[in-house]
């Protein structure tokens, strides 16, 4: 399994569905298992979950920085 490709695929699904995003926040491993359709041991899913958390957090940070930059730009 190509972990990077799987993370990108799951990220798109989670970002596109607010309910999935909420479920991922509460139970990330269970949500990922449901999305990939395979019951794997938690230690095998942990790298995918960690990668997804990092990608989702980076996206939130980027949106925040863009919003702040836009507001500052409007001041000048």
N, C-alpha and C positions, 0 to 999 in steps of 0.2 A: 504494500500500500504506500503510495506517495503521500507522505504526511502533509507537505506544503500544499499540494493540490487539494487534498481533502479539507484542510483548514480553510482555504480560499472558497471552496464550494459551500462549506457549512457557514462561513461568515456571511456569504450572500443570502443564504436562506434565513439565518437568524436576524440579520439587519432588515430584511424584507417583511418580517412578521413580528409585530409587537408582542404577541402572546408567546412566541418562541423565545424572544429576548427576555421576557419576564421569567419564563421557565428556566432558561439557561442561568439567569442570575440566582435562582433559588436552588436548582439541582442540575449543575452543569454536566455531570457524568451521565446521569439518567437521560437528560435531553439529547446529548450526543449519541448515546446508544439508540435512542428512538429514531434519530435522524439517519443514522447509518444502517439501522435495521439488523445489527449484529450485537449479541450479548458477549462482550469481551470483559476480561478482568480489568478492574479499575486502573491498575498500574500500566496497562497497555493503552488506555484511553487518556491517561493524565497528560502525555505530551500534546495531544490534540486539544484538550481542554485548556492547557496553559497557553498554547499558541493562539487559540481563539480569544481568550481573555486579553492577551497582549494586543492582538489586532483590533479588538473592539475598543479597548482603552485608548489605543493610539488614534483611532478614528474620532473618539469623543474629544480627545485633546486637540486634534487638528481642527475640529469644528469650533471649539472654544477659542483657540488662537485666531482663527480666521474672523470670528465674530468680533473679537476685541480689536483686531487690526482694522477692520472696517469702521468701527466706531471711532477709533483714533484718527483715521483718515478723514472722517467727516468733521472733525474738530479743526483741522488745518485748512 
